Amino acid sequence: MHLPVICLRTKIMKHWGIICLILHSFYCWGQHDKTSLSTSDSLIIQLDDPVARMLDSSFLLYYFQCDDFTTDTSLLNDFNYSPNEIPLTSDSAIIDRLDKMSERSPIAFSPHRNTIAYAKLYSQKKRRLTSRMLGLGELYFPLFEELLAKYQLPEELKYLPVVESALNAKAISPMGAAGLWQFMPRTAESKGLEVSYYIDERSDLFKATDAACRYLKDAYEIYEDWHLAIASYNSGPGNVNKAIRRSNGKTNFWEIIKFLPKETQNYVPAFLGCAYAMTYYREHNIYPVQSRRRFHELDTVWIDQRIKFSVLEEYINVSIEELEFLNPSYPKALIPDTEEDRVLLLPVMAIGIFEGNKDSIYAKSKRRSSLPGKSDSPSVLTYHIVKSGENLGLIANEHGCSVGDLKRWNYLKTDLLRTGKKLRIYAPKQKEKKGTKLSVTTIPKEKERREEGVFYYTIKKGDTLWHVAQRYEGVTMDDLKSENSHLNFKNLKTGTKIKIPK
């Protein structure tokens, strides 16, 4: 069985080495200094500015009301530390705690020197960043835990998005991976996540987490080892399998580590060290920062029509910034009108207001029609099929309208046209002569005429059956074939008359 490859940072790391991995969890908060921690010549953890700037996001900063720990840390301060004290912790104490974590989890929290180095980095040098992750955890971790339990996966995997995205649901890597769990578009689609202009479910809290759980479950079923499953999440199963082959079939992460990509060599230790710091934060005098929202203060409503966040803000008194933060899977600040209902996450206190004003919100969010209104001059809807060499100017001149009209009628943002595109044309309604009728959908030309009450179209050079069907609203190719069964449609000759169904 081959898993889809999450190729998040494979190429990037060739240039930045270990940088991306640790920065995804630490350096997205605007600290623009360079720091390194080394416990041996083989391990250098470095923080670099380019990635920091990439993840230094106002989207995340909005979540925090202040830059400090919670106002009352006395309830969490089990060790009677002074407010700014940074406890000195020996390697032996960290090793002992890692061993205890291993006893409580199917994941082995190996006390490797790399793991210890990352544990110190999270708990000592970047402790304030860890405090912010703990604050974000109050929003995200309850759902992570729920879905991990559903798939019978270790609870500690909830810390993987800390390493992946610094819990930034809007994080996008230079390679195009996005969301809390950093899925590439193809991998996301293979897991059933929609990635389109208005919707990016890689940033959907529930759906992306569910997809990540399924990926990790599949990976563990292949390797039967959590270190290897986590490594495959970072660099893909192909790189893990290659490392196993190059090590003569060994399946212990620490024995094949030198055969893995450089970023993956540090990815697993970073995860283990992060989990340590997030578990023993009190022992290091670290506390969650004060947050704007917690998980239990939110709930979902189902949306079955188009909604603009700008309209929603007017009615429910929740800012667009918060609506975007709570609903990052809608990148254009609106929920489109789709066949399936969509989920909107709101503060609990705003849901009643929303339900009471739902109809007004829907009505005001509707897309304004660019079609002629009642006040416009009477017109007839016709269609024009774009042929090779045609442009908007030529088409506008042919139909007696402006280029702006064509763009407005057909929602065009550019002047580029694709051959075969069907354009709406609203031609001025002509006065009917006595005893004749004008077609509702077409303007009769010399090649279109009625004979004995039947409407015909005369084939001209370049026409196909598809082109003819596109000219008439509600007419299909099968309809044309049925009405003209005597004709050879594989070889339509210029000048042939085709009967058009009513």
Secondary structure as UniProt FT lines:
FT   TURN            10..11
FT   HELIX           12..16
FT   TURN            17..18
FT   HELIX           19..26
FT   TURN            28..29
FT   STRAND          36..40
FT   TURN            41..42
FT   STRAND          43..46
FT   HELIX           49..55
FT   HELIX           58..61
FT   TURN            62..63
FT   STRAND          64..69
FT   TURN            74..76
FT   TURN            78..79
FT   TURN            83..84
FT   HELIX           91..104
FT   HELIX           113..120
FT   HELIX           121..125
FT   HELIX           127..150
FT   TURN            151..152
FT   HELIX           155..159
FT   HELIX           160..165
FT   TURN            166..167
FT   TURN            169..170
FT   TURN            174..175
FT   TURN            179..182
FT   HELIX           185..190
FT   TURN            191..192
FT   HELIX           201..203
FT   HELIX           205..223
FT   HELIX           226..235
FT   HELIX           237..246
FT   TURN            247..248
FT   HELIX           253..256
FT   HELIX           257..259
FT   HELIX           262..279
FT   HELIX           282..284
FT   STRAND          289..291
FT   HELIX           295..297
FT   STRAND          298..303
FT   STRAND          307..308
FT   HELIX           309..316
FT   HELIX           320..326
FT   TURN            328..329
FT   TURN            331..332
FT   STRAND          334..335
FT   STRAND          342..347
FT   HELIX           348..365
FT   TURN            374..375
FT   STRAND          379..385
FT   TURN            388..389
FT   HELIX           392..399
FT   HELIX           403..410
FT   TURN            419..420
FT   STRAND          422..428
FT   TURN            434..435
FT   TURN            446..447
FT   STRAND          448..451
FT   TURN            452..453
FT   STRAND          454..458
FT   TURN            461..462
FT   HELIX           465..471
FT   TURN            473..474
FT   HELIX           477..483
FT   TURN            484..486
FT   HELIX           489..491
FT   TURN            494..495
FT   STRAND          497..499
//
